[in-house]
C-alpha cells in the first residue's frame, strides 16, 4: 500500500517530503502551500480522493530550525563496516564525505 501511495505523493508538486511512520500515524507528508485555501485544495484534491487515506490531520509550521548538515554518528554507534552491505557502506561514505555549508 505505501509504495502505491508513495508513488502518488511523488506526483504532488506541493509535497516536498513524505515519511512512512511507526506509531499512531502511518504517513507524514510535508507540503508547502501559498495559503490556507491552497492547503484546503491540496487536501481535497490529492488526499481525500485516495482509498489509502482514512483521515487527515494537519499542522502548520510557523518556524523551522535545522542543522545545516547531519552529524557523523558512526564513531560510537557500533556499526561494523565489514558486516554491512556494499550499498550501505556507499551510503555511509557519501554521508561522511559531505562538507558542512
MMTF fields as JSON, N, C-alpha, C and O atoms, coordinates in Angstrom:
{
  "mmtfVersion": "1.0.0",
  "mmtfProducer": "UNKNOWN",
  "numBonds": 403,
  "numAtoms": 404,
  "numGroups": 101,
  "numChains": 1,
  "numModels": 1,
  "chainsPerModel": [1],
  "groupsPerChain": [101],
  "chainIdList": ["A"],
  "bondAtomList": [4, 2, 8, 6, 12, 10, 16, 14, 20, 18, 24, 22, 28, 26, 32, 30, 36, 34, 40, 38, 44, 42, 48, 46, 52, 50, 56, 54, 60, 58, 64, 62, 68, 66, 72, 70, 76, 74, 80, 78, 84, 82, 88, 86, 92, 90, 96, 94, 100, 98, 104, 102, 108, 106, 112, 110, 116, 114, 120, 118, 124, 122, 128, 126, 132, 130, 136, 134, 140, 138, 144, 142, 148, 146, 152, 150, 156, 154, 160, 158, 164, 162, 168, 166, 172, 170, 176, 174, 180, 178, 184, 182, 188, 186, 192, 190, 196, 194, 200, 198, 204, 202, 208, 206, 212, 210, 216, 214, 220, 218, 224, 222, 228, 226, 232, 230, 236, 234, 240, 238, 244, 242, 248, 246, 252, 250, 256, 254, 260, 258, 264, 262, 268, 266, 272, 270, 276, 274, 280, 278, 284, 282, 288, 286, 292, 290, 296, 294, 300, 298, 304, 302, 308, 306, 312, 310, 316, 314, 320, 318, 324, 322, 328, 326, 332, 330, 336, 334, 340, 338, 344, 342, 348, 346, 352, 350, 356, 354, 360, 358, 364, 362, 368, 366, 372, 370, 376, 374, 380, 378, 384, 382, 388, 386, 392, 390, 396, 394, 400, 398],
  "bondOrderList": [1, 1, 1, 1, 1, 1, 1, 1, 1, 1, 1, 1, 1, 1, 1, 1, 1, 1, 1, 1, 1, 1, 1, 1, 1, 1, 1, 1, 1, 1, 1, 1, 1, 1, 1, 1, 1, 1, 1, 1, 1, 1, 1, 1, 1, 1, 1, 1, 1, 1, 1, 1, 1, 1, 1, 1, 1, 1, 1, 1, 1, 1, 1, 1, 1, 1, 1, 1, 1, 1, 1, 1, 1, 1, 1, 1, 1, 1, 1, 1, 1, 1, 1, 1, 1, 1, 1, 1, 1, 1, 1, 1, 1, 1, 1, 1, 1, 1, 1, 1],
  "groupList": [{"groupName": "UNK", "atomNameList": ["N", "CA", "C", "O"], "elementList": ["N", "C", "C", "O"], "formalChargeList": [0, 0, 0, 0], "bondAtomList": [1, 0, 2, 1, 3, 2], "bondOrderList": [1, 1, 2], "singleLetterCode": "X", "chemCompType": "L-PEPTIDE LINKING"}],
  "groupTypeList": [0, 0, 0, 0, 0, 0, 0, 0, 0, 0, 0, 0, 0, 0, 0, 0, 0, 0, 0, 0, 0, 0, 0, 0, 0, 0, 0, 0, 0, 0, 0, 0, 0, 0, 0, 0, 0, 0, 0, 0, 0, 0, 0, 0, 0, 0, 0, 0, 0, 0, 0, 0, 0, 0, 0, 0, 0, 0, 0, 0, 0, 0, 0, 0, 0, 0, 0, 0, 0, 0, 0, 0, 0, 0, 0, 0, 0, 0, 0, 0, 0, 0, 0, 0, 0, 0, 0, 0, 0, 0, 0, 0, 0, 0, 0, 0, 0, 0, 0, 0, 0],
  "groupIdList": [1, 2, 3, 4, 5, 6, 7, 8, 9, 10, 11, 12, 13, 14, 15, 16, 17, 18, 19, 20, 21, 22, 23, 24, 25, 26, 27, 28, 29, 30, 31, 32, 33, 34, 35, 36, 37, 38, 39, 40, 41, 42, 43, 44, 45, 46, 47, 48, 49, 50, 51, 52, 53, 54, 55, 56, 57, 58, 59, 60, 61, 62, 63, 64, 65, 66, 67, 68, 69, 70, 71, 72, 73, 74, 75, 76, 77, 78, 79, 80, 81, 82, 83, 84, 85, 86, 87, 88, 89, 90, 91, 92, 93, 94, 95, 96, 97, 98, 99, 100, 101],
  "secStructList": [7, 2, 2, 2, 2, 2, 2, 2, 2, 2, 6, 7, 6, 6, 3, 3, 3, 3, 3, 3, 7, 1, 1, 1, 7, 1, 3, 3, 3, 3, 3, 7, 7, 1, 1, 2, 2, 2, 2, 2, 2, 2, 0, 0, 0, 0, 0, 6, 6, 7, 6, 6, 7, 1, 7, 7, 7, 7, 7, 7, 7, 1, 7, 7, 7, 7, 7, 1, 1, 7, 7, 7, 7, 7, 6, 6, 6, 6, 7, 7, 4, 4, 4, 1, 7, 2, 2, 2, 2, 2, 2, 2, 2, 2, 2, 2, 2, 7, 7, 7, 7],
  "xCoordList": [0.813, 0.0, 0.862, 0.595, 1.895, 2.697, 3.422, 3.571, 3.874, 4.585, 3.677, 4.098, 2.44, 1.489, 1.179, 1.187, 0.909, 0.607, 1.841, 1.735, 3.016, 4.266, 4.491, 4.949, 4.17, 4.293, 3.348, 3.703, 2.157, 1.209, 1.768, 1.674, 2.347, 2.895, 3.987, 4.107, 4.785, 5.851, 5.287, 5.976, 4.052, 3.446, 2.831, 2.434, 2.749, 2.155, 3.246, 4.187, 3.127, 4.196, 4.346, 5.437, 3.283, 3.352, 3.989, 4.38, 4.103, 4.684, 6.206, 6.773, 6.862, 8.32, 9.009, 10.184, 8.287, 8.847, 7.696, 6.625, 7.945, 6.969, 7.706, 8.781, 7.107, 7.754, 6.769, 5.605, 7.227, 6.459, 6.776, 7.938, 5.756, 5.962, 5.528, 4.735, 6.059, 5.556, 4.857, 5.319, 3.763, 3.046, 1.611, 1.019, 1.051, -0.359, -0.69, -1.803, 0.25, 0.029, 0.9, 1.992, 0.41, 1.149, 2.076, 3.175, 1.63, 2.384, 2.356, 1.332, 3.502, 3.609, 4.025, 5.025, 3.255, 3.56, 3.799, 2.947, 4.951, 5.307, 4.963, 5.553, 4.011, 3.627, 3.932, 3.962, 4.155, 4.326, 3.221, 3.002, 2.529, 1.393, 1.447, 2.155, 0.682, 0.648, -0.108, 0.304, -1.226, -2.094, -3.041, -2.946, -3.951, -4.841, -5.824, -6.215, -6.222, -7.108, -6.393, -6.986, -5.13, -4.332, -4.174, -4.278, -3.925, -3.828, -5.126, -5.103, -6.239, -7.546, -7.723, -8.183, -7.359, -7.463, -6.574, -7.0, -5.342, -4.42, -4.97, -4.954, -5.451, -6.006, -7.186, -7.265, -8.104, -9.276, -8.918, -9.381, -8.101, -7.798, -6.848, -7.023, -5.848, -4.783, -4.895, -4.3, -5.641, -5.665, -7.033, -7.136, -8.072, -9.384, -9.924, -10.83, -9.39, -9.831, -9.124, -9.486, -8.128, -7.332, -7.946, -8.327, -8.043, -8.606, -7.707, -8.19, -6.413, -5.487, -5.674, -5.231, -6.326, -6.459, -7.762, -8.851, -7.625, -8.78, -9.16, -10.34, -8.141, -8.379, -7.143, -6.056, -7.329, -6.24, -6.076, -7.049, -4.856, -4.526, -3.532, -2.527, -3.78, -2.867, -2.213, -2.798, -0.996, -0.223, 0.396, 0.803, 0.468, 1.135, 2.498, 2.633, 3.502, 4.852, 5.054, 5.027, 5.252, 5.482, 6.951, 7.297, 7.803, 9.238, 9.954, 9.496, 11.063, 11.835, 13.303, 13.841, 13.947, 15.38, 15.993, 15.589, 16.948, 17.569, 19.079, 19.635, 19.726, 21.181, 21.529, 20.798, 22.624, 22.999, 23.527, 23.654, 23.835, 24.329, 24.012, 23.767, 24.015, 23.796, 25.106, 26.152, 25.079, 26.31, 26.759, 25.933, 28.04, 28.591, 28.506, 29.276, 27.58, 27.335, 27.929, 27.709, 28.678, 29.189, 30.236, 30.352, 30.986, 32.123, 31.75, 32.451, 30.682, 30.33, 29.016, 28.395, 28.59, 27.289, 27.404, 26.38, 28.584, 28.746, 28.548, 28.347, 28.596, 28.463, 29.771, 30.83, 29.687, 30.84, 30.756, 29.945, 31.601, 31.533, 31.824, 31.415, 32.514, 32.783, 31.542, 31.481, 30.555, 29.34, 28.156, 27.063, 28.344, 27.248, 27.325, 28.382, 26.214, 26.174, 26.991, 27.261, 27.371, 28.134, 27.327, 27.875, 26.029, 25.17, 25.172, 25.298, 25.034, 25.013, 26.37, 26.418, 27.468, 28.8, 28.951, 29.523, 28.435, 28.498, 27.674, 28.094, 26.493, 25.674, 26.401, 26.415, 27.0, 27.735, 28.918, 29.196, 29.613, 30.766, 30.334, 30.996, 29.221, 28.729, 28.318, 28.584, 27.678, 27.255, 28.466, 28.483, 29.482, 30.664, 31.463, 32.138, 31.388, 32.188, 31.521, 32.152, 30.272, 29.593, 30.217, 30.477, 30.44, 31.037, 29.945, 28.959, 30.096, 29.135, 29.157, 30.208, 28.01, 27.935, 28.235, 28.221],
  "yCoordList": [-1.192, 0.0, 1.263, 2.191, 1.31, 2.529, 2.821, 3.985, 1.791, 2.035, 2.724, 3.661, 2.258, 2.871, 4.299, 5.212, 4.486, 5.821, 6.71, 7.894, 6.141, 6.902, 7.394, 8.518, 6.557, 6.983, 8.143, 9.084, 8.072, 9.189, 10.459, 11.541, 10.327, 11.502, 12.17, 13.395, 11.377, 11.948, 12.785, 13.655, 12.528, 13.276, 14.606, 15.417, 14.831, 16.062, 17.125, 16.969, 18.193, 19.202, 19.9, 20.366, 19.979, 20.635, 19.759, 20.267, 18.464, 17.541, 17.587, 17.127, 18.14, 18.268, 17.083, 16.825, 16.351, 15.158, 14.319, 14.832, 13.022, 12.16, 11.05, 10.619, 10.594, 9.637, 8.529, 8.801, 7.299, 6.143, 5.981, 5.797, 6.046, 6.129, 4.869, 4.073, 4.71, 3.74, 4.539, 5.62, 4.033, 4.754, 5.012, 4.255, 6.088, 6.397, 6.743, 6.484, 7.317, 7.711, 6.853, 6.433, 6.6, 5.779, 6.586, 6.142, 7.771, 8.579, 10.043, 10.553, 10.7, 12.137, 12.735, 12.322, 13.711, 14.365, 15.836, 16.512, 16.326, 17.739, 18.422, 18.122, 19.335, 20.074, 21.547, 22.046, 22.232, 23.674, 24.276, 23.849, 25.27, 25.873, 27.389, 27.932, 28.065, 29.539, 30.092, 31.071, 29.443, 29.943, 28.82, 27.703, 29.115, 28.072, 27.573, 26.405, 28.436, 27.996, 26.979, 25.988, 27.235, 26.302, 24.965, 23.897, 25.036, 23.82, 23.021, 21.806, 23.699, 23.049, 22.342, 21.201, 23.016, 22.415, 21.19, 20.176, 21.275, 20.138, 18.957, 17.823, 19.219, 18.14, 17.474, 16.247, 18.28, 17.717, 16.978, 15.859, 17.592, 17.02, 15.831, 14.864, 15.896, 14.893, 13.813, 12.745, 14.067, 13.105, 12.476, 11.261, 13.287, 12.714, 11.795, 11.002, 11.889, 11.025, 9.671, 8.787, 9.501, 8.273, 7.239, 7.574, 5.976, 4.936, 4.623, 4.096, 4.935, 4.673, 5.637, 5.361, 6.763, 7.805, 7.627, 7.718, 7.371, 7.2, 8.523, 8.834, 9.298, 10.602, 11.458, 10.96, 12.758, 13.726, 14.494, 14.772, 14.829, 15.698, 16.71, 16.324, 17.976, 18.997, 19.753, 19.944, 20.169, 21.008, 22.118, 21.894, 23.299, 24.412, 24.616, 24.588, 24.819, 25.092, 26.602, 27.195, 27.209, 28.651, 28.997, 30.035, 28.128, 28.386, 27.045, 26.062, 27.013, 25.786, 26.093, 27.027, 25.325, 25.456, 24.092, 23.099, 24.036, 22.77, 22.906, 23.986, 21.781, 21.75, 21.85, 21.329, 22.508, 22.593, 21.268, 21.103, 20.321, 19.016, 18.011, 18.389, 16.75, 15.698, 15.385, 15.333, 15.177, 14.833, 13.423, 12.569, 13.186, 11.855, 11.064, 11.305, 10.131, 9.367, 7.958, 7.159, 7.656, 6.301, 5.923, 4.746, 6.863, 6.584, 5.74, 4.775, 6.071, 5.367, 4.604, 4.311, 4.281, 3.632, 2.127, 1.447, 1.598, 0.154, -0.386, -1.59, 0.462, -0.035, -0.698, -0.07, -1.955, -2.69, -2.648, -3.353, -1.813, -1.645, -2.942, -3.087, -3.873, -5.146, -6.023, -6.936, -5.762, -6.572, -5.897, -6.464, -4.7, -4.018, -4.292, -4.648, -4.125, -4.367, -3.302, -2.226, -3.62, -2.675, -1.397, -0.295, -1.549, -0.381, 0.51, 1.73, -0.094, 0.683, 1.338, 2.476, 0.647, 1.241, 2.467, 3.474, 2.38, 3.518, 4.687, 5.84, 4.395, 5.451, 6.127, 7.354, 5.332, 5.888, 6.723, 7.775, 6.27, 7.004, 8.343, 9.361, 8.341, 9.607, 10.588, 11.785, 10.087, 10.939, 11.531, 12.718, 10.701, 11.169, 12.182, 13.043, 12.08, 12.975, 14.324, 15.222, 14.492, 15.783, 16.833, 16.596, 17.957, 19.061, 19.967, 20.218, 20.464, 21.45, 22.71, 23.104, 23.338, 24.581, 25.775, 26.904],
  "zCoordList": [0.0, 0.0, 0.0, -0.764, 0.85, 0.946, -0.36, -0.73, -1.064, -2.324, -3.345, -4.023, -3.451, -4.372, -3.95, -4.775, -2.678, -2.167, -2.256, -2.577, -1.971, -2.086, -3.502, -3.706, -4.486, -5.885, -6.168, -6.878, -5.615, -5.777, -5.139, -5.718, -3.952, -3.268, -4.081, -4.07, -4.787, -5.624, -6.77, -7.303, -7.143, -8.244, -7.788, -8.625, -6.491, -5.957, -5.848, -5.069, -6.616, -6.624, -5.274, -4.945, -4.495, -3.184, -2.114, -1.063, -2.355, -1.373, -1.484, -2.475, -0.473, -0.504, 0.156, -0.108, 1.023, 1.664, 2.212, 2.537, 2.302, 2.964, 3.689, 3.271, 4.787, 5.676, 6.033, 6.327, 6.009, 6.464, 7.943, 8.305, 8.811, 10.247, 10.986, 10.483, 12.175, 13.138, 14.221, 14.584, 14.738, 15.784, 15.396, 14.627, 15.929, 15.721, 14.277, 13.82, 13.561, 12.172, 11.261, 11.643, 10.069, 9.108, 8.218, 7.884, 7.838, 6.882, 7.327, 7.78, 7.186, 7.393, 6.057, 5.469, 5.58, 4.311, 4.596, 5.173, 4.192, 4.347, 3.028, 1.99, 3.078, 1.876, 2.071, 3.196, 0.97, 1.0, 0.137, -0.997, 0.685, 0.001, 0.127, 0.975, -0.735, -0.72, 0.474, 1.095, 0.782, 1.84, 2.263, 1.755, 3.189, 3.698, 2.639, 2.662, 1.723, 0.639, -0.253, -0.68, -0.521, -1.318, -0.573, -1.176, 0.727, 1.542, 1.455, 1.256, 1.602, 1.526, 0.182, 0.136, -0.907, -2.243, -2.384, -2.936, -1.889, -1.98, -1.187, -1.665, 0.012, 0.832, 0.143, 0.088, -0.382, -1.052, -2.327, -2.55, -3.16, -4.469, -4.419, -5.161, -3.551, -3.584, -2.515, -2.661, -1.447, -0.345, -0.096, 0.073, -0.072, 0.266, -0.821, -0.564, -2.016, -3.111, -3.109, -3.884, -2.253, -2.235, -1.29, -0.168, -1.739, -0.862, 0.337, 1.34, 0.254, 1.359, 2.522, 3.637, 2.267, 3.281, 4.043, 3.478, 5.335, 6.205, 6.871, 7.03, 7.256, 7.864, 7.686, 7.393, 7.867, 7.734, 9.029, 9.731, 9.332, 10.468, 9.933, 9.336, 10.128, 9.613, 10.761, 11.828, 10.506, 11.421, 10.594, 9.454, 11.153, 10.483, 11.118, 12.342, 10.289, 10.77, 10.707, 9.629, 11.849, 11.896, 11.732, 11.168, 12.226, 12.16, 12.11, 12.693, 11.42, 11.312, 11.529, 10.933, 12.368, 12.596, 12.325, 12.93, 11.434, 11.062, 11.101, 10.902, 11.365, 11.233, 9.745, 8.903, 9.423, 8.006, 7.456, 6.243, 8.355, 7.927, 9.019, 10.164, 8.674, 9.665, 10.38, 9.733, 11.679, 12.393, 12.028, 11.708, 12.075, 11.821, 13.125, 14.054, 13.188, 14.404, 14.356, 15.266, 13.302, 13.133, 14.173, 14.513, 14.678, 15.542, 16.757, 17.063, 17.448, 18.671, 18.576, 19.598, 17.368, 17.256, 17.043, 16.981, 16.932, 16.802, 15.399, 15.237, 14.374, 13.004, 12.595, 12.611, 12.234, 11.721, 10.203, 9.602, 9.576, 8.131, 7.378, 6.226, 8.001, 7.346, 7.273, 6.449, 8.118, 8.141, 7.465, 7.441, 6.915, 6.236, 4.741, 4.22, 4.064, 2.627, 1.889, 2.423, 0.67, -0.138, -0.358, -0.313, -0.594, -0.798, 0.442, 0.328, 1.63, 2.872, 3.13, 3.596, 2.84, 3.002, 2.111, 2.527, 0.876, -0.04, 0.477, 0.373, 1.039, 1.624, 2.778, 2.875, 3.646, 4.783, 4.321, 4.898, 3.293, 2.779, 2.183, 2.39, 1.442, 0.863, 1.955, 1.851, 2.987, 4.103, 4.806, 5.13, 5.043, 5.747, 4.928, 5.492, 3.599, 2.755, 2.517, 1.96, 2.919, 2.747, 3.654, 4.833, 3.084, 3.824, 4.368, 3.676, 5.59, 6.101, 5.253, 4.746, 5.098, 4.299, 5.153, 4.662]
}
